């Protein structure tokens, strides 16, 4: 087996960590600053962290516009990236100044949220309206602060396109979610489903 200590390097052409912990859902996060300037950015370290109440979170490597916006307003919206939105998602990750609206940059229309002031991606079939619960600076095993911030938010409103509800059950595969892989350009669509009953 290949063994390495991350602090000493992996000795491979590309860091395998992202590929092992993956594929991962994409945190396509909409926010706005205190003046209302919109921001839309994808984060590859995103997931759900609690069931009741539902809490989602994403990690930002660096204190980027999205984190600053959410800290200022206390709100954000997560948008599902589907295969037909993958190119727009990719366009929204361009390194641009804070005053640039990534919705416009990616050619996306907004749709109003119901409970938060941040709009959602109109073309996305699923969106979570979220209120900030915590922003946590991560630290290493020695207690040293890292330049990474975990932003957590309670999901207070959920939008689901009705075509994804089959007999009242959300059909994950039918949404064709895009998942982030580990290589520098790797993405995946959800594969075939299999079922197992819990013991």
ABEGO torsion letter per residue (X at the ends): XBBBBAAAEAGBABBAAAAABOBBBBBBBBBBBAAGBBBBBBBABBBBABAOBBBBBBBBBEBBAAAAAAAAAGBBBBBBBBAAAAAAAAAAABBBBAABBAAAAAGBBBBBBAABABBBBAABABBBBBBBABBBBBBBAAGBBBBBBBBBBBBABBBBBAAABBGGBBBAAAAGBBBBBABAABBBBBBBBBBBBBX
